[in-house]
Amino acid sequence: MAPTALRLHDHDNIIVALRPVTPGMTLTGDVTAAEAVPAGHKIAVRAVARGEPVLKYGQIIGTATQAIAPGEHVHVQNLGMGAHRQDYGFGAAATPLPRPEAAATFRGFHRPSGRVGTRNYLGILTSVNCAGSVARFIAEEVERQGWLRDFPNVDGIVPIVHGTGCGMSGKGEGYETLFRTIAGYGQNPNFGAILMVGLGCEVMQIPDLIDRQALKDSARFRYMTIQQTGGTRATVDKGVAILRDLAAEANRAARAPAPAGKLVMGMQCGGSDGYSGITANPALGVASDLLVAQGGISILSETSEIYGAEHLLTRRTDETTGRKLIDLLDWWEDYTARNFGEMDNNPSPGNKRGGLTTILEKSLGAVAKGGSAPLSAVYRYAEPIDRPGFVFMDSPGYDPCSVTGQVASGANLIAFTTGRGSVSGYRPVPCIKIASNPDLWQRMEPDMDVNCGDILSGVTLQEKGRQIFDLMLRVASGEETKSEAQGFGAVEFVPWQIGAVM
């Protein structure tokens, strides 16, 4: 019979229930359950005094807010975040990865920039919300006319619409963040060609995007504004004609072999649970290391969800890079305080139902996605990633917003772990969904690509990480993910809005 509970580290004063626990059940060693505890939740293995740290993974996840007896459920009723202090230990664990046994490849779309796409979409970018409906009208008209089937190398058409672009300052952090995001999508290698549509009078002006970001490839990039073109109908007609020309250009691209080092993988976790840091996240960490060893890029993000575990990253980099990460966390502490929040507002209610109690606990599990590779760089949200390796990109913990930044930074593949269940997709980039536990896999298999629940029954992290990496190569070569098959990706472009809405 599978074990009832798991102790993750010799120093831990808690264990994790691997299945629902009933009062009187014998657990690890001589511990007897004092009460009912749901699967994925924590149980004390010895007496914990009020004010004493609670340890999981051998790390502090909070402080007991009252005395806890052996066998008692450890959760929101008796565990709080407590003081947050870390020893950064810059560079102490920056160990290079071993060389790969063999070179891995995939079949992708080679771009003039030298980057390689895993998909070949036509994109309709919008500079402002006011152009969103017209962009969708253009896409719908192309689908109605049906001529896209004449271009077999084109995967489809993706209108990118959003809720901002005007009613904002034309300078400062909020403007620059949106600017990088839109420009980054314009340069993502998963777009074979792009039409940009604006209204004309908005703050985010198309000429500025073109001049500052050199979106001037006339063969693959066109633009227009609704006001200058003559209104909705004229813009739709002109847009359809332009896209037909662009489709012919995009169709010239065909899949060809590429080294795995051309993959840029954005890593996310959403709807995490008590198993995420034990199964899915560390398994993805193994896959991340395999990719980085091949010369590729893996991107860890969600700055508010590494809070409390940042020392595990600073120890894997030099002090200059590590200080950039700490500066981001200082900004977030100030940002949340100014907006009447606190860092421990996260975990969400769903995370807590799944067994996570404090942001420190959640962050320790989230950082496991980053494997063991040295941290090579830290980037702002949507900033172009210009070096290989394991990197960090600043972003909120809100999944669609975080992935949007990663795609803008150049991600051509997304790997997304979940414990409670997540349904989303991120066109033009395919998203691999990774389930942390067997119950989720059984309930939501049509939405999940990988089951990491079998790690609880004996599959090793190395085996599962290799399985994820092999799937990454197949998806990058064109294999459809579950979210792609169901048509996700139309509403998940969510740029990070910073600053006043005017």
C-alpha positions, 0 to 999 in steps of 0.5 A, spaced: 500 500 500 502 507 498 504 511 504 499 515 507 504 521 508 511 523 506 516 527 510 520 531 505 526 533 509 529 530 515 529 537 519 522 538 517 517 538 523 511 536 519 509 531 514 504 531 507 498 527 507 498 523 501 491 521 501 485 523 506 487 522 513 482 520 518 483 521 526 487 515 529 490 513 523 498 511 524 502 516 520 510 516 519 513 513 524 509 513 531 505 519 529 498 518 530 493 523 526 489 527 531 484 529 526 481 529 519 486 532 514 485 532 507 490 530 502 496 535 500 495 538 507 500 538 513 500 534 519 505 536 525 510 530 527 512 533 534 510 538 538 511 545 535 511 551 540 507 558 539 512 562 535 516 556 533 518 556 525 515 550 521 519 547 516 517 544 510 523 542 504 528 543 510 526 550 510 521 555 514 514 556 511 512 560 517 511 560 524 506 557 529 501 562 531 499 557 537 501 551 540 501 545 535 500 537 538 503 531 534 498 529 529 494 535 528 493 539 522 497 544 520 494 550 516 491 557 517 488 556 524 495 555 527 500 557 522 502 564 520 508 567 515 512 570 521 518 575 520 521 574 513 529 574 513 534 570 508 541 569 507 542 571 500 549 567 500 550 569 493 554 564 488 554 559 494 550 554 489 552 556 482 554 549 480 554 548 472 550 543 469 553 537 466 554 536 459 548 533 455 549 526 453 547 527 446 544 533 442 537 534 442 533 537 436 526 539 434 523 541 427 521 549 427 520 555 423 527 559 422 526 566 422 531 571 419 532 574 426 536 567 427 530 565 432 526 559 431 518 559 431 514 553 434 508 555 430 507 559 424 501 564 425 498 570 422 497 575 427 493 581 428 496 586 433 492 592 436 495 598 439 489 600 443 483 597 446 479 601 441 481 597 435 480 590 438 473 589 435 475 591 428 481 586 429 476 580 431 472 582 425 478 582 420 479 575 423 472 572 422 472 575 415 478 571 413 475 565 417 468 566 413 472 567 406 476 560 407 482 562 403 487 560 409 486 553 407 490 555 401 496 556 405 498 549 409 504 552 412 500 557 416 497 555 423 491 560 423 490 567 425 491 570 432 488 577 433 491 580 439 486 584 443 487 588 450 484 593 455 489 598 454 493 603 450 490 609 451 487 613 458 494 612 460 500 617 461 505 617 455 511 616 459 513 612 465 513 605 467 506 603 465 507 606 458 514 603 457 511 596 460 506 596 455 510 598 449 515 592 450 509 587 451 506 589 444 513 590 441 515 583 443 509 580 440 511 583 434 517 580 434 515 573 437 518 568 432 511 564 432 508 569 428 510 568 421 507 575 419 503 581 422 498 586 421 498 591 426 491 595 427 490 602 431 485 607 432 489 613 430 488 617 436 491 613 442 496 614 447 500 608 444 502 610 437 504 605 432 509 610 429 513 610 435 512 602 436 515 602 429 521 607 429 523 605 436 523 597 435 524 597 428 518 593 426 519 594 419 520 588 415 515 590 409 515 582 407 512 580 414 509 586 417 504 591 415 500 596 419 494 601 419 489 605 423 481 605 423 481 613 422 486 614 416 483 608 413 476 610 413 472 606 418 470 599 420 468 596 414 474 599 410 479 597 415 476 590 415 476 589 407 483 592 407 485 588 413 483 582 409 487 583 403 493 585 407 493 578 410 492 574 404 498 577 402 502 576 408 499 569 408 503 568 402 509 570 405 508 566 411 507 560 407 514 560 404 516 558 411 516 550 412 519 546 418 526 544 418 531 541 424 533 546 429 537 545 435 533 544 442 538 550 444 533 555 440 527 553 445 525 559 449 520 556 455 516 560 459 515 556 466 508 557 470 504 554 476 497 556 477 492 553 481 498 550 485 496 545 491 500 541 496 503 536 491 505 542 486 512 543 490 513 535 491 511 532 484 510 537 478 514 543 479 521 539 481 519 535 475 519 541 470 525 543 474 529 537 471 526 538 464 528 546 465 535 543 466 535 538 460 533 544 456 538 549 459 544 544 458 542 544 451 543 551 450 536 553 451 532 558 455 528 557 461 524 563 464 522 563 471 517 569 473 511 571 478 516 575 482 510 575 488 511 568 488 518 567 489 518 571 495 521 567 501 524 563 497 529 568 493 535 565 497 535 559 493 536 563 487 541 568 489 545 562 491 545 560 484 548 567 481 553 572 482 552 578 487 550 583 481 545 579 478 542 577 485 541 584 487 537 585 481 532 580 483 532 583 490 531 590 488 525 587 484 522 584 491 523 590 494 519 594 489 514 589 490 513 590 497 512 597 496 508 596 490 503 592 494 503 596 500 501 602 496 495 598 493 493 596 500 495 589 500 501 585 503 505 579 500 502 574 504 495 575 500 497 570 496 496 563 496 489 564 493 483 561 497 484 555 492 491 554 494 489 554 501 484 548 499 489 544 496 494 545 502 498 551 501 498 556 507 503 561 507 506 565 501 513 562 503 511 555 503 508 556 496 514 560 493 519 554 495 514 549 491 514 554 485 522 556 485 523 548 484 520 549 477 527 552 476 531 546 477 538 547 479 542 551 473 545 557 475 541 563 474 544 567 468 540 573 468 534 577 471 529 581 466 524 586 467 517 584 464 517 583 457 524 585 456 527 581 450 531 575 453 538 576 450 542 570 453 541 563 454 540 559 460 536 559 466 533 566 467 528 570 471 523 575 468 519 580 473 511 579 473 505 578 477 503 572 479 497 572 475 498 567 470 495 570 464 499 576 465 505 573 467 505 568 461 504 575 456 510 578 459 514 571 457 511 571 450 513 578 449 520 576 452 521 571 446 518 565 449 516 560 443 513 554 448 510 555 455 510 549 460 504 550 466 504 546 472 497 546 476 494 542 482 487 545 482 486 545 475 487 550 470 484 551 463 488 556 458 492 557 452 497 562 450 496 563 442 501 564 438 505 559 443 503 552 445 502 551 452 503 544 456 499 543 462 502 538 467 498 535 473 501 535 480 496 529 483 492 523 480 486 526 482 486 532 478 489 527 472 483 523 473 478 529 473 481 533 468 485 529 463 482 532 457 485 539 459 492 536 462 498 533 457 502 530 463 500 526 469 506 528 475 501 524 480 505 518 478 511 520 482 507 519 488 507 512 486 514 511 484 516 514 478 522 518 479 523 526 478 528 524 473 524 520 469 518 524 469 523 530 467 525 527 461 518 525 459 516 532 459 522 534 455 521 529 450 514 532 450 517 539 449 520 537 443 514 534 440 510 540 441 515 544 438 515 540 432 508 541 431 504 536 436 498 539 438 497 540 446 490 539 449 489 547 450 490 548 443 486 542 441 480 546 445 481 552 442 484 556 447 488 562 447 483 568 444 483 572 451 489 570 455 493 576 452 493 580 459 499 586 459 501 588 466 497 595 467 501 599 472 499 606 473 493 610 473 487 609 468 486 616 466 
